[in-house]
Amino acid sequence: MTVECDDIEMWRNGPLDRAYDLVLWDGDYDDDVTVDSRPEITEKIKSVFRINDDYYSSIPDDPKPSTARKLLKEADRLCDRIIEQADHILPSDPPA
């Protein structure tokens, strides 16, 4: 599949973002509410959502090579699935 479009506005908040949300649905890395809030608000949010104190600073261990291969295969499968469903993600061509 080839996508040829240099209209940045068409892509902004459009098909690329929808594909991004399908693959990278866990967007907590982009959480500025708990990071930029006053400490008492941050503590309340973390308490309500049961967020550990080290959640934003802990780094997971690297997967073993065999696990990494499985994860890459699964990511590849998910990307193939998105491409197969591109008609639902990408906008239709404008009428000629």
Buried (B, 14 or more C-beta within 10 A) or exposed (E): EEEEEEEEEEBEEBBBEEBEEBEEEEEEEEEEEBEEEEEEEBBEBBEEEEBEEEEEEEEEEEEEEEEEEEEEEEEEEEEEEBEEEEEEBBEEEEEE
